[in-house]
C-alpha cells in the first residue's frame, strides 16, 4: 500500500511548477510597485507573461463594486499591440518608450531581488 503518495502526492514536477508560480507572483508584485505606492484597497501587477507578452493588471473597489483593468502588451516584429477590453491598437511612440522604461525597471528590480534571495 502506497500511503505516502496519498498524503503528499506532489512530485518534483509539481513542486517545480509551484515554485515557478510563486516566483511569477513575486515578480508581478515587484512590477506593480514600479510606479509608486499602491493605494489602499488596490491590487496592481506588472509582469512578463511569456516571451512576447507583458501584462498590467489593476483592481480596486469603487462604490462597493470590484473594478479591474487588464492591459496586454503583445510585442511583435512589426510593433507592439496594446490589448485592453477586447480592443487592439498599436502603441504610440511615447507609449512604447514608457513600456520600454517599465520593462527595464522591472528587469533591474527583479534581478536585484533574486540576487538578494540568493545571497541570503
C-alpha positions in Angstrom: 0.0 0.0 0.0 1.4 3.4 -1.0 0.1 5.6 1.7 2.8 8.3 1.4 1.8 9.4 -2.1 -1.8 9.7 -0.9 -0.7 12.0 1.9 1.8 14.0 -0.2 1.0 13.4 -3.9 3.4 16.1 -5.1 6.2 15.1 -7.3 9.2 17.0 -8.5 7.4 18.5 -11.5 4.5 19.7 -9.3 7.0 21.3 -6.8 8.8 23.0 -9.7 5.5 24.3 -11.1 4.5 25.7 -7.7 7.9 27.3 -7.3 7.7 28.9 -10.7 4.2 30.2 -9.9 5.4 31.7 -6.6 8.3 33.4 -8.4 5.9 34.8 -11.0 3.6 36.2 -8.3 6.6 37.8 -6.6 7.7 39.4 -9.9 4.2 40.6 -10.6 4.1 42.3 -7.1 7.5 43.9 -7.7 6.3 45.1 -11.1 3.2 46.5 -9.6 5.3 48.7 -7.3 7.4 50.3 -10.1 5.4 53.5 -10.3 4.9 54.4 -6.7 2.8 53.4 -3.7 -0.3 51.3 -4.4 -3.4 52.9 -2.9 -5.1 51.1 -0.1 -7.7 48.6 -1.4 -5.9 48.4 -4.8 -4.0 45.5 -6.3 -1.6 46.2 -9.1 0.6 43.8 -11.0 3.0 44.2 -13.9 4.8 41.1 -15.3 6.1 39.2 -18.2 3.6 36.5 -19.2 5.7 34.9 -21.9 8.4 35.7 -24.4 6.2 38.2 -26.2 3.6 39.4 -23.7 3.7 41.9 -20.8 0.6 42.4 -18.6 -0.5 45.3 -16.5 -3.4 44.5 -14.1 -5.1 46.7 -11.5 -8.0 46.0 -9.3 -9.8 48.3 -6.8 -13.2 48.8 -5.1 -15.4 51.7 -6.2 -18.8 52.2 -4.5 -18.5 48.7 -3.2 -18.0 47.2 -6.6 -14.8 45.5 -7.7 -13.3 47.2 -10.7 -10.4 46.0 -12.8 -8.4 46.8 -15.8 -6.0 44.4 -17.6 -3.8 45.5 -20.4 -1.7 43.1 -22.5 1.3 44.4 -24.5 2.0 42.0 -27.3 5.5 42.5 -28.7 5.7 41.7 -32.4 8.4 42.3 -35.0 6.2 44.9 -36.7 5.4 46.7 -33.5 3.7 46.5 -30.1 0.0 45.9 -29.8 -1.9 47.0 -26.8 -5.0 44.9 -25.9 -7.4 46.3 -23.4 -11.1 45.4 -23.1 -11.1 43.3 -26.2 -9.7 46.2 -28.4 -6.3 46.1 -30.0 -4.2 49.1 -31.2 -0.6 49.9 -31.9 1.3 51.8 -29.2 2.3 55.4 -29.9 5.9 56.2 -29.8 5.6 57.7 -26.3 3.7 54.6 -25.0 6.4 52.3 -26.5 9.1 54.3 -24.7 7.2 54.2 -21.4 6.8 50.4 -21.8 10.5 50.1 -22.5 11.3 52.1 -19.3 8.9 49.9 -17.3 10.4 46.7 -18.6 13.9 48.0 -17.9 13.0 48.9 -14.3 11.2 45.6 -13.9 14.2 43.6 -15.0 16.5 45.6 -12.7 14.4 45.2 -9.7 13.5 41.5 -10.2 17.2 40.8 -10.8 18.2 42.7 -7.6 15.6 40.7 -5.6 16.8 37.4 -7.0 20.4 38.4 -6.1 19.2 39.3 -2.6 17.4 36.0 -2.2 20.5 34.0 -3.4 22.8 35.8 -1.1 20.6 35.0 2.0 
